[in-house]
Amino acid sequence: MESQNIIQPLTWLFSTLDASLIHKNINLTRHFEDEYSNNIQVKHPHRCRVVFEQTEFELINAWFENIAQDCSLATLMRHNELKGFEIASSAPLDEIINQFPQGIKADILDITQPLASLFKPGLLVMDMDSTAIQIECIDELAAMAGVGEAVSEVTERAMQGELDFEESLRLRVSKLAGASETIITTLCEQLPLMPGLKALVAELKPNDWKLVLASGGFTPFVGYLKDLLGLDAAYANELVIKDGKLTGEVIGEVVDAQYKADVIDKSSASWQIPAGQRVAIGDGANDIPMVKAADFGIAFHAKPKLLAAADASISNLDLRCLVFYLQA
């Protein structure tokens, strides 16, 4: 018993096969992730998940040392280098969740609804700018066209939900009038993918997930990403180009917040994705209708308004974290 109390809980979880541990007079047991299978468990109805970089192992261990209730733990095995585990308890986990350390490379998910299954056909609809890629394309185009400061100010106000999206889009694009279309090709060739994007795609595609971009940005960039990553569909706004120059206009239906939300229903109907298997992820206020339309909406390094509207958030890790928010 004394030797068991010396073992750190996460060392026991990740480094041994022992079925139980008594730590500081708290009973810890082990379960397998698939034992829950989204069903309400009478014994352990309260669950949360922790995902972290290996470098934060000791800090997560120190946080978990403060748990003051019996619980069951499960390791979460995924095809990337992040580590994850699930906590299940008969008592609410609010206190330990509220004490979760801030400012480290780790995220916590309070499970309050059934999770989509990783191993069943599903749908992931992603925003592009600042979600699938690290930049806002309109800002980069503007900088290349010499009007960066004026456009960036409008972009930030739109992201915060202070401006109507279509109005802000047309205002920003108008400032690009006269710019050479070569800036589009140049930017396509140097798009910085969001860390973890390739790993996320690589894990979802073999499990029959459909992957879609729905962006308030522009068709050349979503098209480039669709081809690069083998995505299933991509929606964005079309810039008007004449005589090799941007006219400062967009043509066709504007891909605004409601359009992005409609992509959820349109895509799930097209591929017959069942309810419960539709996930969306974005970063700005313009993504609120989309994440609400999904069965599970994720805010990614997001603005406050989206954080308040989403079912879950990834605030400190990269896109590899998303697969830990699915049920395996």
BAMARNU-606914 format. One line per field, with one value per residue (C-alpha): chain; residue in one letter; residue number from 1; x, y, z. Coordinates in steps of 0.25 Angstrom, whole numbers, plus 5000, padded with zeros to 4 digits. Each point is the difference from the previous one (the first is absolute). Layout:
BEGIN
chaine <- (A  ...)
residu <- (A  ...)
num <- (NUM  ...)
px <- (X  ...)
py <- (Y  ...)
pz <- (Z  ...)
END
This chain:
BEGIN
chaine <- (A  A  A  A  A  A  A  A  A  A  A  A  A  A  A  A  A  A  A  A  A  A  A  A  A  A  A  A  A  A  A  A  A  A  A  A  A  A  A  A  A  A  A  A  A  A  A  A  A  A  A  A  A  A  A  A  A  A  A  A  A  A  A  A  A  A  A  A  A  A  A  A  A  A  A  A  A  A  A  A  A  A  A  A  A  A  A  A  A  A  A  A  A  A  A  A  A  A  A  A  A  A  A  A  A  A  A  A  A  A  A  A  A  A  A  A  A  A  A  A  A  A  A  A  A  A  A  A  A  A  A  A  A  A  A  A  A  A  A  A  A  A  A  A  A  A  A  A  A  A  A  A  A  A  A  A  A  A  A  A  A  A  A  A  A  A  A  A  A  A  A  A  A  A  A  A  A  A  A  A  A  A  A  A  A  A  A  A  A  A  A  A  A  A  A  A  A  A  A  A  A  A  A  A  A  A  A  A  A  A  A  A  A  A  A  A  A  A  A  A  A  A  A  A  A  A  A  A  A  A  A  A  A  A  A  A  A  A  A  A  A  A  A  A  A  A  A  A  A  A  A  A  A  A  A  A  A  A  A  A  A  A  A  A  A  A  A  A  A  A  A  A  A  A  A  A  A  A  A  A  A  A  A  A  A  A  A  A  A  A  A  A  A  A  A  A  A  A  A  A  A  A  A  A  A  A  A  A  A  A  A  A  A  A  A  A  A  A  A  A  A  A  A  A  A  A  A  A)
residu <- (M  E  S  Q  N  I  I  Q  P  L  T  W  L  F  S  T  L  D  A  S  L  I  H  K  N  I  N  L  T  R  H  F  E  D  E  Y  S  N  N  I  Q  V  K  H  P  H  R  C  R  V  V  F  E  Q  T  E  F  E  L  I  N  A  W  F  E  N  I  A  Q  D  C  S  L  A  T  L  M  R  H  N  E  L  K  G  F  E  I  A  S  S  A  P  L  D  E  I  I  N  Q  F  P  Q  G  I  K  A  D  I  L  D  I  T  Q  P  L  A  S  L  F  K  P  G  L  L  V  M  D  M  D  S  T  A  I  Q  I  E  C  I  D  E  L  A  A  M  A  G  V  G  E  A  V  S  E  V  T  E  R  A  M  Q  G  E  L  D  F  E  E  S  L  R  L  R  V  S  K  L  A  G  A  S  E  T  I  I  T  T  L  C  E  Q  L  P  L  M  P  G  L  K  A  L  V  A  E  L  K  P  N  D  W  K  L  V  L  A  S  G  G  F  T  P  F  V  G  Y  L  K  D  L  L  G  L  D  A  A  Y  A  N  E  L  V  I  K  D  G  K  L  T  G  E  V  I  G  E  V  V  D  A  Q  Y  K  A  D  V  I  D  K  S  S  A  S  W  Q  I  P  A  G  Q  R  V  A  I  G  D  G  A  N  D  I  P  M  V  K  A  A  D  F  G  I  A  F  H  A  K  P  K  L  L  A  A  A  D  A  S  I  S  N  L  D  L  R  C  L  V  F  Y  L  Q  A)
num <- (1  2  3  4  5  6  7  8  9  10  11  12  13  14  15  16  17  18  19  20  21  22  23  24  25  26  27  28  29  30  31  32  33  34  35  36  37  38  39  40  41  42  43  44  45  46  47  48  49  50  51  52  53  54  55  56  57  58  59  60  61  62  63  64  65  66  67  68  69  70  71  72  73  74  75  76  77  78  79  80  81  82  83  84  85  86  87  88  89  90  91  92  93  94  95  96  97  98  99  100  101  102  103  104  105  106  107  108  109  110  111  112  113  114  115  116  117  118  119  120  121  122  123  124  125  126  127  128  129  130  131  132  133  134  135  136  137  138  139  140  141  142  143  144  145  146  147  148  149  150  151  152  153  154  155  156  157  158  159  160  161  162  163  164  165  166  167  168  169  170  171  172  173  174  175  176  177  178  179  180  181  182  183  184  185  186  187  188  189  190  191  192  193  194  195  196  197  198  199  200  201  202  203  204  205  206  207  208  209  210  211  212  213  214  215  216  217  218  219  220  221  222  223  224  225  226  227  228  229  230  231  232  233  234  235  236  237  238  239  240  241  242  243  244  245  246  247  248  249  250  251  252  253  254  255  256  257  258  259  260  261  262  263  264  265  266  267  268  269  270  271  272  273  274  275  276  277  278  279  280  281  282  283  284  285  286  287  288  289  290  291  292  293  294  295  296  297  298  299  300  301  302  303  304  305  306  307  308  309  310  311  312  313  314  315  316  317  318  319  320  321  322  323  324  325  326  327  328)
px <- (5000  5011  5007  4988  4998  5014  4996  4995  4987  5003  5013  4991  4990  5010  5011  4994  4989  4995  4985  4999  5008  4997  5006  4999  4989  4992  4996  5005  4995  5002  4990  5001  4996  4990  4993  4992  4995  4993  4990  4996  5007  4993  5013  5008  4991  5010  5012  5011  5012  5013  5010  5014  5014  5010  5008  4988  5000  5005  4991  4988  5004  5001  4986  4994  5007  4989  4988  4992  4990  5000  5001  5003  5010  5002  5012  4996  5008  5001  5009  5008  5010  4990  4996  4986  4992  4986  4995  4986  4994  4987  5001  5001  5014  4997  5011  5011  4996  5000  5014  5006  5013  5000  5011  5005  5000  4987  4985  4989  4986  4988  4992  4985  4994  5003  5013  5001  5006  5014  4998  4986  4998  5000  5000  5010  4998  5011  5002  5013  5006  5006  4995  5005  5011  5008  4996  4988  5002  4993  5010  5011  4995  4998  5014  5005  4992  5005  4987  5002  4997  4987  4995  5005  4992  4987  5004  5002  4987  4993  5006  4995  4986  5000  4997  4990  5009  4995  5002  5014  5003  4996  5007  5013  5000  4997  5014  5007  4995  5011  5009  5007  4994  5014  4999  4990  5009  5012  4991  4995  5014  5004  4987  5004  4992  4995  5009  4993  4992  5006  5000  4985  4997  5009  4992  4986  5000  5003  4988  4990  4999  4997  5008  4995  5005  4989  5007  4997  5013  5002  4999  5015  5005  4989  5002  5015  4998  4989  5010  5012  4993  4990  4988  4986  4994  5004  4991  5005  4998  5004  5008  4998  5012  5001  5012  5009  4996  4990  4988  4997  4987  4995  4990  4989  4994  5008  5005  4996  4997  4986  5006  5011  4989  4992  5012  4998  4986  5004  5012  4994  4988  5009  5008  4990  5007  4992  4996  5010  5012  5000  5012  5004  5012  5003  5006  4992  4986  4996  5001  4990  4988  5009  5004  4986  4995  5009  4998  5013  5006  5014  5006  5015  5009  4987  4994  4991  4987  5003  5006  4987  4991  5009  4998  5015  5013  5014  5008  5014  5003  5000  4990  5005  4992  4987  5000  5001  4986  4995  4995  5010)
py <- (5000  5010  4997  5002  5014  5004  4997  5012  4998  5002  4992  4989  5002  5001  4991  4988  4991  4999  5001  5009  5009  5006  5014  5009  4991  5003  4987  5001  4989  4998  4999  4999  5012  4991  4996  5012  5001  5012  4993  5007  4992  4998  4998  5011  5010  5012  5000  5009  4998  5006  5002  5005  5001  4990  5012  5003  4986  5005  5012  4991  4990  5011  5005  4986  4998  5009  4992  4996  4990  4986  4999  4991  5003  4996  5003  5006  4994  5008  5000  5013  5004  5006  4993  4999  4994  4999  5002  4994  5002  4998  5014  5013  5004  5015  5003  4992  5006  5014  4998  4996  5007  5012  5004  4986  4991  4993  5000  4994  4996  4999  4989  5005  4993  4988  5000  4997  4987  5000  4986  5003  5009  5014  5014  5011  5014  5010  5015  5003  5013  4999  4986  4991  5010  5010  5012  5009  4999  5014  5006  4994  5004  5014  5001  4995  5010  5011  5003  4990  5010  5004  4986  4994  5010  4996  4985  5001  5007  4989  4989  5006  5001  5015  5001  4992  4990  5003  5015  4998  4990  5010  5011  4993  4994  5014  5004  4990  5006  5001  4990  4990  4986  4994  5003  4989  4990  5004  4999  4986  4995  5005  4997  4996  4988  5000  4991  4986  5002  4989  4990  5003  4997  4988  4994  5003  4997  4985  4999  5005  5014  5011  5012  5014  5014  5011  5014  5014  5001  4997  4989  4999  4997  4990  4993  4999  4994  4990  4995  5000  4992  4992  5007  4996  5014  5015  5013  5014  5013  5003  5012  5007  5001  5008  5002  4994  5009  4999  5009  5002  4991  4986  4993  4990  4997  5005  4989  5006  4995  4994  4994  4993  4995  4994  4992  4991  4996  5000  4991  4991  4997  4998  4990  4994  5004  4996  5009  5001  4999  5014  5008  5015  5008  5015  5012  5012  5006  4997  4985  5000  4996  4989  4994  5001  4992  4989  4989  5004  5014  5003  5014  5000  5011  5008  5013  5001  5000  4987  4994  5003  4993  4988  4986  4999  5008  4997  5012  4996  4988  4998  4993  4986  5002  4999  4985  4998  5007  4988  4987  4988)
pz <- (5000  5004  4987  4992  5006  4995  4985  4993  4994  4985  5001  5005  4989  4988  5005  5007  4997  5014  5001  5012  5009  5014  5000  5012  5005  4986  4992  4986  4990  4985  4989  4985  4991  4993  5012  5000  4986  5002  5009  5014  5011  5013  5007  4994  4993  5001  4990  4995  4990  5002  4988  5001  4994  5006  5005  5010  5006  5014  5001  4996  5011  5010  4997  5000  5014  5006  4996  5012  4995  4995  4985  4988  4990  4985  4991  4986  4989  4987  4988  5004  5011  5010  5012  5006  5010  5005  5015  5004  5013  5007  5006  4992  4995  5000  5011  4993  4987  5005  5006  4987  4997  4991  4990  4997  4988  5004  4998  5008  4995  5010  4993  5001  4988  4991  4992  4986  4997  4993  4994  4993  4988  5004  4995  5004  4994  5002  4999  4992  5005  5014  5001  4989  4996  5009  4993  4995  4985  4998  5009  4993  4986  5005  5005  4987  4993  5009  5008  5011  5012  4995  4997  5013  5009  4993  5001  5015  5002  4992  5008  5012  4995  4999  4985  4991  4993  4986  5002  5005  4989  4989  5007  5001  4986  4994  5006  4991  4987  4990  5007  4991  5000  5002  5015  5001  4993  5009  5013  4996  4999  5014  5008  5014  5005  5014  5008  5002  4987  4992  5012  5002  4986  5000  5012  4995  4986  5002  5009  4989  5005  4990  5001  4995  5000  5001  5000  4999  4992  4986  4990  4995  5015  5004  4986  5002  5014  4995  4990  5009  5011  4992  5007  4995  4998  5001  5000  4999  4993  4986  4997  4987  4991  4987  4991  5011  5011  5011  4998  5015  4999  5003  4991  5004  5013  5012  5009  5013  5014  4996  4987  5009  5009  4988  4996  5012  4995  4985  5003  5009  4991  4988  5007  5009  5013  5012  5011  5011  4990  4995  5006  4996  5004  4999  5007  4998  5002  4986  5003  5011  4991  4994  5014  5005  4988  5002  5010  5007  4998  5004  5002  4995  5007  4999  5002  5013  4993  4993  5013  5007  4988  4998  5006  5003  4998  4996  5005  5003  4991  4985  4991  5004  5012  4993  4999  5015  5000  4992  5006  4996)
END
